[in-house]
Amino acid sequence: MKQQIMKVNVSDLTWDPFIYPRGARSQKTITAYGEAFAVGAIFPPIMIQRVFNYPGIETLVTIVVDGIHRWSTFQENGIKEICAVEFKDTPLDYEENKTMLLLESAQCNTSHGDRLSSNDKKRVARDIASTDPECNYTEDALAQKLGVTRQTINTWISDIRARQKTNRNSIIIRLSRLGWTQEKIAQITEMTQGRVAQIINNANLCEINNLLTQGRNMEYIAAHYQMDLALTWAIRLQGKTDQEKFKELGWGLRTWDQWNFNECDERFGDDWPGRIPAQLIAHTLYYFTKPNDLVLDPMAGGGVVPDTCLLFERKCQAFDLAAQDKQGKRPEIEYHHWDPKTETWPVTKKPDLIFFDPPYYTKKKKEYEQKTNKDTSSISSYTKKDYKQFFKNFFTLAHKNAKPSTTLAFLNADWRDFESTPAAEEKSDKAITIFDYHSLLSETGWKTIFRIECPLSSERLTGNQVQKMQDKRILGTIGRTLLIAKIK
């Protein structure tokens, strides 16, 4: 049936980053569309969808499924109405259908307009696979929608599928290696403690090297043993020195205080807002811990810290507001809402290292809201005053529950009002910088002993964006700093 074209108010539409299949909107495309519109070009209608159960909004929301650049062009040119067709003619439950909407948006952008790049398609495939533990979207289905081969899809998502197919025995082995007691493992797996002990003691995974000599890769071996890839690597590297592990993983070992890692190693950790490279964590473990030390990760997100601790034979206790244990994906990440005012400290032993990578103020506010419990907001939604007070309270609580030798590794970045403001006109009351965190640490009994620069990639900015920033004298930020602190 032919879709009916209607006119809708441009201001009534919402851009939803989750279902947008690209990394960012292209200002170059928007400008080109604007120039074409100015000389009389007629654009095809965009595709929209009404949804309910949208995060943070109780009323119906109309989101753009296809045509973000056309819609943005109309916005920039002050045009009040745009032609549109509905994907489905009845409102959909957003939470139940957002993956389908993402895939529909991606498919639309493989056949017209500003075509998806290979990296865009890869990100879409991984996003869908990560939120599809039941494997409802097969490799064949994803390949057809994204216009690539099944083999390509399999290469992109094999590590995710391996984790989702992880069997209970490998979960027990993972938790044991991270330092969980057999009693606690028995509770979470609903098995007897005796059975848990039997599985741990009888684990025989020495065939990994044999499979490697046969030419099998790590993804095959992980699937063969129904293990996640991080655990498979941990077993392969067991007993090697930290330096040998860096070499086996293909990571260069930095011996200076600037750690440049532009890309995350997709073997470790899940896709997550603000995800950081495992290499960065590995360096922190190398310089400030030793094997069997206990690491605390207060905001574990996609689990890259536990994965890296597994590799380097460190124990780990990890917590997050959006724990994934209910899906069986990340049982090592326990749910905890950090409210330092209540002085609740869920860690069973005093840690040797606290690796704290919290949201960088409001930078990923919307993405974190989609991940967290609807009843408990992420600190990325806090006001500046409350955000700073949270860290003051947390640093104080951590100080009370640390031992004299505990190291605190705190990763964060300057967050300033630079989006459309010339550098000379920025207002300090709209910024939180590394200087603020340094002061808060000092006020709460911590002494910063190292400042390690871990810059973000400048490649995330397009040439057009850079030109506009230069023209307006806007000073962006790619800095990110790891503060290493000890108790005074």
C-alpha positions, 0 to 999 in steps of 0.5 A, spaced: 500 500 500 502 506 498 504 511 504 500 517 504 504 523 504 503 529 510 505 535 512 508 536 519 511 541 523 519 541 523 519 543 530 514 537 532 520 532 530 525 529 535 532 526 532 533 520 536 541 518 536 540 511 538 536 509 531 541 514 527 545 509 524 551 514 523 556 517 528 554 524 527 550 528 522 554 531 516 554 539 516 557 538 509 550 534 507 546 539 510 549 545 507 549 542 500 541 541 501 540 548 503 544 550 497 539 546 492 533 548 496 535 555 495 535 554 487 528 550 487 530 543 489 524 538 491 526 533 496 522 526 497 518 526 504 522 524 510 520 518 514 517 518 521 514 514 527 510 516 533 512 512 539 510 512 546 514 509 552 520 514 550 525 515 555 523 521 560 517 523 556 510 521 558 506 523 551 507 521 544 513 523 541 514 523 533 521 521 531 525 521 524 526 514 522 529 517 515 531 524 513 535 527 518 539 531 513 533 534 510 529 535 516 536 539 519 536 543 512 529 545 513 530 547 521 536 551 519 532 555 513 527 556 518 522 552 514 516 550 519 513 544 515 516 538 511 513 533 507 513 526 511 510 519 511 509 514 517 513 508 517 507 504 521 501 508 521 500 506 529 504 509 535 509 503 537 512 502 543 519 505 543 522 500 548 520 494 544 521 497 537 527 501 537 532 496 535 527 495 529 527 502 528 535 503 528 535 497 522 530 500 518 533 507 518 540 503 517 537 500 511 534 506 508 541 509 508 544 504 504 540 505 498 539 513 498 542 520 500 548 520 504 550 513 504 552 509 510 560 508 511 562 501 512 564 503 519 557 506 520 554 499 518 559 496 523 557 500 528 549 498 527 551 491 526 554 491 533 549 495 536 543 491 534 547 484 536 549 487 543 541 488 545 539 482 542 541 476 546 536 472 544 539 472 537 532 474 533 536 478 528 540 473 525 547 474 521 543 473 514 538 478 516 543 483 518 547 482 512 540 483 508 538 490 511 545 493 511 547 491 504 553 487 506 555 479 506 554 474 511 561 473 512 562 481 513 557 481 519 560 475 522 566 478 522 563 484 526 559 481 531 562 474 532 565 477 539 558 479 541 555 473 539 560 469 543 559 472 549 551 471 549 552 464 548 557 463 554 555 457 558 554 457 565 561 453 567 565 459 563 561 464 567 563 460 574 570 460 571 570 468 570 567 470 576 572 465 580 578 469 577 575 475 578 575 474 586 568 472 587 567 467 593 564 460 591 558 462 596 557 468 592 557 464 585 553 459 588 547 464 589 548 468 583 548 461 578 543 458 583 547 452 584 550 448 590 557 451 593 559 444 592 557 444 584 561 450 583 567 448 587 567 442 582 566 446 576 572 450 578 577 445 580 575 441 574 576 446 569 580 443 563 581 448 558 589 446 556 587 445 549 587 452 547 594 452 545 593 445 541 587 449 537 592 455 536 597 450 533 591 448 528 590 455 525 584 456 529 583 463 531 581 466 538 574 467 536 573 460 534 576 458 540 571 462 544 565 459 540 568 452 541 568 453 549 562 457 549 566 462 553 566 470 552 572 472 548 576 476 554 576 469 558 578 466 552 584 470 552 585 470 559 586 463 559 591 463 553 595 468 557 595 465 564 602 465 567 605 470 563 608 476 565 605 483 564 610 485 559 609 478 555 601 479 555 602 486 552 606 483 547 601 477 545 595 482 545 599 487 540 599 493 545 605 497 545 607 498 552 608 506 554 613 508 558 611 515 558 606 520 561 602 520 555 597 514 553 594 515 546 589 510 544 584 513 539 580 506 538 577 501 543 580 494 542 573 491 541 575 484 544 574 487 551 568 491 554 561 492 550 559 498 546 557 503 551 557 510 552 563 513 553 567 507 553 574 507 554 580 503 551 582 497 555 589 499 553 589 505 558 586 500 563 592 495 562 597 501 563 594 503 569 594 496 572 601 495 570 604 501 573 600 501 579 598 494 581 600 487 581 597 480 580 592 478 585 591 485 587 583 488 588 581 493 583 574 497 584 570 499 578 565 504 581 561 505 574 563 499 570 558 501 564 560 496 559 565 492 563 572 493 560 575 494 567 573 487 569 575 484 562 582 487 563 583 485 570 581 478 567 587 478 562 592 481 567 590 476 573 587 482 578 581 481 582 575 486 581 569 488 584 565 492 579 558 496 580 553 500 575 547 503 575 545 499 569 547 492 571 547 487 566 546 481 570 539 480 569 540 478 561 546 474 563 551 478 559 555 481 565 554 478 572 560 480 575 557 487 574 553 488 580 547 493 581 549 499 586 546 506 586 552 511 589 549 515 594 555 517 598 551 521 603 548 514 605 555 512 606 554 505 603 560 501 601 558 495 597 566 493 597 567 486 601 575 488 601 579 494 601 581 495 594 588 496 592 586 500 586 580 504 585 579 505 577 574 511 576 571 513 569 565 517 571 560 520 566 564 527 563 559 532 566 553 532 561 557 530 555 553 523 554 547 525 558 542 522 553 545 516 552 546 514 559 539 516 560 537 510 555 542 505 559 540 507 566 534 505 571 528 510 570 527 511 577 534 513 578 538 518 574 545 518 572 550 523 575 550 526 567 543 529 569 546 533 575 547 540 575 554 543 576 553 544 583 550 537 585 555 534 580 561 537 584 558 535 590 557 528 588 565 527 587 566 531 594 562 526 597 565 520 593 572 521 594 570 522 602 567 516 602 573 512 598 578 515 603 574 512 609 574 505 606 581 505 603 587 503 606 594 507 606 596 503 600 590 504 596 591 508 589 585 512 586 586 513 578 580 518 576 579 519 569 576 525 566 576 531 561 574 538 561 567 540 559 566 547 557 561 551 553 565 551 547 560 548 542 558 555 539 562 560 543 568 563 541 574 562 546 574 569 549 567 569 551 566 562 554 563 563 561 567 559 567 560 558 570 558 553 565 565 549 565 568 543 569 575 542 568 580 537 571 582 543 576 576 542 579 577 535 580 584 536 582 581 541 588 576 536 590 581 530 591 585 535 595 580 537 599 578 530 601 584 527 603 587 525 597 594 527 594 595 527 586 602 524 584 601 523 577 597 527 571 597 522 565 594 525 559 590 520 555 587 525 549 581 523 545 582 523 537 581 529 533 578 525 528 571 525 531 571 532 528 569 533 521 573 538 516 567 542 516 566 543 523 573 544 524 573 550 519 567 553 523 570 553 529 576 556 526 572 562 523 568 563 530 575 562 534 572 556 538 577 552 542 575 545 542 577 540 547 580 533 545 584 533 552 583 527 557 587 526 563 588 520 568 589 523 575 593 518 580 592 519 587 594 516 594 592 518 601 595 524 604 
